[in-house]
Amino acid sequence: MYIIETEYERKLTDRELKKKCFMYARENYQGKYFNNTDTGLNILVSRDGLDEWYNKTKSRDQALSIKKLDKLLENSMLISLSDDNYKRQYVEGFIYLSASCMVNNSDYNAIITIKQTKGNPNKFYHYYLQSIKIEPHSGYGTSSENPI
């Protein structure tokens, strides 16, 4: 999945861009369910989850990536499950998913948190972008010369 900043977006301050992307997410995703193909779970995007994302978003790439939240939720892979550390009576636990994406020519894994609540739908809670470190190519074996 590839996300690129538009000419218009490049002219916005970081704060303006984050707000614009947040409003895009509210208009396009809030109140909708997305089916994750790996787990079969239906995931609700609520205002709470979008607010959590907004409050924790610090980078332009993170702000831009919300424009593909639907694809991130649908195509991510299960990485782990956990209990609720705070032992809240209405929270069963958390599901962690991962999806690859590229934002402005930088590779990331989106680490997505889904909150499982008792008697309610599975809800998108938050995600962050984790940089993918690409090892430089050693060049060994690419030459037509025999290295031995």
KAPE-V427070 format. One record per pair of residues at least 12 apart in sequence whose C-alpha atoms are under 8 Angstrom apart, sorted by sequence separation. I is the first residue (numbers start at 1). J is the second residue. If there is no record, write none. Layout:
i: [I/I]
j: [J/J]
//
This chain:
i: [32/33/81/82/98/99/112/113/114/31/32/81/82/97/98/112/113/30/31/32/81/97/98/112/113/30/31/80/81/96/97/112/29/30/31/80/96/97/111/112/30/78/79/80/96/97/110/111/78/79/95/96/110/111/78/79/94/95/110/111/30/77/78/94/95/109/110/26/76/77/94/95/108/109/76/77/93/94/108/109/76/92/93/108/109/26/75/76/91/92/93/107/108/25/91/92/106/107/91/92/72/90/91/22/90/43/22/18/34/36/37/38/35/36/37/38/39/65/72/18/34/35/36/37/38/39/64/73/29/34/36/38/22/25/29/18/21/25/61/17/21/24/61/22/25/14/18/21/14/17/18/21/17/5/4/3/3/3/62/62/1/43/57/53/52/53/49/52/53/49/50/49/50/44/46/48/49/43/44/45/46/42/43/44/45/42/43/44/41/43/3/5/1/2/3/4/5/1/2/3/4/1/2/3/4]
j: [44/45/93/94/110/111/124/125/126/44/45/94/95/110/111/125/126/44/45/46/95/111/112/126/127/45/46/95/96/111/112/127/45/46/47/96/112/113/127/128/47/95/96/97/113/114/127/128/96/97/113/114/128/129/97/98/113/114/129/130/50/97/98/114/115/129/130/47/97/98/115/116/129/130/98/99/115/116/130/131/99/115/116/131/132/50/99/100/115/116/117/131/132/50/116/117/131/132/117/118/99/117/118/50/118/73/54/54/70/73/74/75/73/74/75/76/77/103/110/57/73/74/75/76/77/78/103/112/69/74/76/78/63/66/70/60/63/67/103/60/64/67/104/66/69/59/63/66/60/63/64/67/64/64/64/64/65/68/128/129/71/114/128/125/125/126/123/126/127/124/125/125/126/121/123/125/126/121/122/123/124/121/122/123/124/122/123/124/122/124/101/103/100/101/102/103/104/101/102/103/104/102/103/104/105]
//
